[in-house]
Amino acid sequence: MTIGQNVTMWSMLPPSFHSGPGVYSAPVTRRTVRALSACAVLVASLGAADPPRGRFGIGVLRRDGAIIPFAAYDGRRWSSPWPSPRFDLIVPITLSAVPTRWWGPTPPLEEWQAWTAAGSRALRVIQPDWVDVHCVRQIGLRTDYRPPQPPPPRTEQPYPKDGLAVSPAQPVEPIAILPPGDAEARALLPALTEAFNRAERVVEDRYSHPIGRRAREGVQPTIEAVYALGVTPRVYYVESTRAYRQLNQSPGECEALAFGSGWFARQASGVRSQVMTVDLLACDRAGGSYMLPLGAMRVADRLFWIAQFSGWDHERFVVLEVKPKSIDVAVNVWGGGCR
């Protein structure tokens, strides 16, 4: 029992018991002893059931109702204690059989809060279970979640995700999905084009490039996805492409595809690039990785952006700290793949 629990028990005692340290002005009867024992059991059980303040776990909610925990916060820092996917698994039979180390800083988490496009709702864990993740399997938590539409076969990959799950309940901010062609997204184009060109020159310097610099930099990138959070500053994550063809290729053919992903911030002074990378892909986009934003959390005056990145043959989950001049990785967890 902790010091705090001792103080709580002492405050439960009748006033006649408070006359001084070790001084009791009323007789201790069997009824009193039984009452004190019941208080002790109650306080101890409450302390064991509740996670310490500021500690919680997060996971991704699959459309089939399974939660895959992938990160935990202990009040100061993030960790990823849940086991990684593999092909051969030993799945605990019940929630109480889950090894303590898998939870990290929290006790076993039976009640979760799910944040989806439809809002938030409470979920209860039914039992541990396993799911297919590309070429491996992952242990998850089967819940009582019922999706708004029938889930696809479990063999579909990357498997659809419906939102972010948090336990115990914490505030989560939605990340806006902007239409690529609307005015707010197009206002990013000048900063995006400049950052795209700089990042593609890095690729050229390191690995060469099939298209000359002058020819490619005259082509404006095509915005494919824009996600936004906040007001001032307003933070954006942008995915964009530039496809290249040789002169003798037909319109349906392609020599290479430059795929750019980057972070931008809009303030009163305008839009500026924070981080930008470009990958040179084959035209079938093999090896590409695309974001699915899950939500944002403000913890101890720090802003964290939580997302899945996935492609044809892989997925991973990240917690990114959004700072005024940088985007720092707090957690980067392999979610499964074929490699």
N, C-alpha and C positions, 0 to 999 in steps of 0.2 A: 504493500500500500504506500502511496506517495505522501509527501508532506501535505499537499493540497487536499488529499482525501482525509487525512487526520483532522485538518481544520474543519472540513465539512462535517465530519461526524461529531466533532466537539460542538458545533453550532446547533446540532440536532438535539442535544441534551436539554433537559428541563432547566429553567433559570436557577433552581436551587443547587444545581451541580456546578455553577460557575462562581462560587464564592471565593475561590482561590486555587492555586496550583496544588493538586493532590488533596484538596479539602472538600469533603462531601457533607452537606447538611441534611441529606435525605438518605434513608437506608436503601441499600442495593437489594432489590427483591428478585425472585426468579423471573417475574414478568419483565423487569427492567433488563436483566441479562439477555432474555430472549429477544427483546426489542433491539438492544444494541447489536446482537449477533445478526439479526435480520438487516439492520442498517449497514453493517459491514459488508455482508454479502451483496446487497444492492449496490453500494458504492463501488465495490471491486468489480462487479459485473459491468457496470456502466463504464468504468475506466477502461476495461478490457475491450469493450465493443466499439468505442469511438476512436477513430484515428487521431493522433496528435494534431493540434491546430496547425493549419498551413500545409499539411501533407495530403497528397492525393495521387491517384493514378489516372492515366488516360489511355484510351484505346480507340480503335477504329470499329465502327458498327457496320458489319456486312449486311447485305440485303436479306440473307437467309437467317438473320437474327443472332449470329455469333459475334461476340466482341473479341477482338484480338488486342490485349493490352500490349503497349509498346514503350511506355515511358512512365516514370514516377517522379514526383517532386517532394523533397524532404523538408521544405521550408527555406532552403538556401540554394540548392542545385538540383539539376535533373540527372536521372540515371535511366538505364534500360535493363532492369533485372529479369524480365520475362524471357524464357528460353527462345532461342532462334529456331526457325523452321529447319526441318530435316526430313528424310524419308522414313526412317525407322523411329517410331515414337512409343513412349510409354505414357498413356493418358491417365491421370488420376481419376478414380471412380467418382469421388464426391468433392465438393468445394473444400471441405475440411482436410482432405488428403493432399491438397496442393502444397508443395513444399514452401515453407515460410520464406525462403530466400527469393522465390519467384515474385513475391509482392514487394520486396524492397522495404521502403520506410513505412508502409501501411500494413494494417492487419488484413485478413482475407476480406475481399470486397464483394459483397453479395448484392447490394443495391447500387445501381448506376443511374446517372442522368444522361439521356441521349439528346443531342442537339442535331436536328435534321432540318431540311428545307421547310417542313411543316411546323417547326418550333421545337420546344423541349418536352420531354416526357420521362417518367420514371420507368426503369426496367429492373427486373429481378432475374438473377442467375438461376437457371434450373440445374445445370451440371456442366462440368468440363467436357469438351468434345474436341474432335480434330476436323480440320477442313483441308481441302486441296488448295495449294498455292503454286501454280505453274507446275514444276517438276518435283516439288517436295510437298510436305504436309506441315501444318502448324497447329499447335494446341491453342484452343480458344475457350470462351465461356458461352455456352448455349443459353439464350435468354428467352423471355416471353414476348419479345418484339414481334409485331405483325406488320409487315411492310404494306404500303398503300397499293402495291401491285404485286402479282405473283413473282417470286424470285426465279431467276433463270437456273438451269442445271448447274450443279456445283463444279462441273468441268469447265465452265466458261471462265476465261482468263484474259486480262485481269478481272477478277470477280467484282461486280458492282458494290460500291460502298455508299451507305445512306447518310453517314454523318459521324460525328465525334461523340464518344462516350467518356464521361468523367465520374469519378467516385472518390470521396463523397462529392455531392453537388457543388459546382463552382460556376461563377458567371462566365459565359462564353459569348464573344462578339462574332456575328456573322461576317464573312468576307464576301464583298459584293462581286458578282460576275457581270462584267460589262459587255454589251454587244461590240464586237471588234470594229464595226463601222460607225458607231455613234460619235457625237462631237467630242465627248470627253476622251475617248480612246484616240481619236485622230489628232487631238491636241498634243499627244505624246510623240508624234511622228518626227519632228525635228530633232529632239533629243535622242529618240530611238535610233534614227538613221546615223547620227554621228557616233553613238556608242557602238552600234552594229559594225560600222566601218572599222573602228579602232580594234574591236575584238577579232574581226576577220583578218586583219593584218597580222595579228599575233599568230593565228593559225597558219597563214602563208609563210611567215618567217620560220616557224618551227617545222612544218611538214610540206611546204609548197602548196600550190593551188592550181587547178586546171584552167581557171579563168583569170585573165589579167585584171590588175587592180582598177584601171581606168574603166574597163567595160562593166565590171560588177558594181562599182560604187556609183554608177549612174542609174542604178535600179533601186527604187525605194523598197524597203522590206514590206512584206505583207503581214499585217497583224492577224494572228490566229486566235489568241486568247488574252484577255486582260482581267486581272483580279485586283480589287482595290479595298483599302481599309483606312479609316480615319478621315479627318477633315483638314486640319492644319497642324502638322503636315499631313498630306494624303499620300499613302504609300501604294505603289503599284508593282505587280509582278506581270511581265509581258512576255509572251511567246510569239515569235515571228520567224518568217522564212524568206529566203531568196532562192529561187530555182534557176539553174543555169542550163542552157542548151548550146550545143555546137551548131555551126551554120548548116551542116548537112543533116541534122536531126529533125524528125517530124515533131509536130506539136505535142504528141503524146509521149515523146521520149525526153530523157533528161540526162545531163552529164553529171550533175551533182546537186545537192540541196544543202544550203547553209541554214542551219537551225539556230536561232538566237534566243536566249532566255536572259532576262535581266530585271533588276530592281530599279525603280525610279521614285523620286519624291517630288511632290508639287507643293511649293510654298508661295508666299506672296511675291517673291522675286522671280518665280517661274519654275520650270521643270528641270531637274538635274538627274543625271545618271548616278546610281550608287555602285552597282555591280553589273557587269555584262559579260556573257560568254557566248561563243559561237562554236558549234560543232559542224564539221563537214560530213554529211551523211550520204549514203547511196539514195537513189530516188525512191526506193521502197520504204525509206525511213527506218530501216533496221538499226537498232541500237539507240533510237531516240527515247527520251524520257519526258513525260508530260505531267504537269501538276494537277492534282485535285485538291483544292483548298478545303480544309475541314473546319477551321475556326480559329479565333484568336483569343488569347487570355492575357489579362493584365495582372501580374503577380508581383507584389512588393514594388510597385512603381516601375516595373519592367514589362515590355510588350513582347509577347511571343506569338509567332505565326505558325500554325500547325497544319501539315499537309501530307498528302501521299504523292510520290513520284512513281510513275509506272510506264511500262512499254509493253511490247509484244510478249516478252519473256521474263519480266522481272517487275518487282514493286518494292518500295522502301518507304519508310515513314520518318518524318523529320520534325523537329521543334527548332525554329529559328528565332533568335532574338533580334528584333528590329531596333537598331540604334540610330541616332541622328546621322551618322556618317558611315555606317557599316551594317551588314547583315551577318550575324555570327551564328554558327551551328551549335546548338545546345545538345541535341540528340540526333543521330543519324542511324536508323535501325534497318537492317536488311529484312525485308518482309517475305522473301522467297523468290525463286527464279529458276531458270534453266541455264546452267553455266558449268 
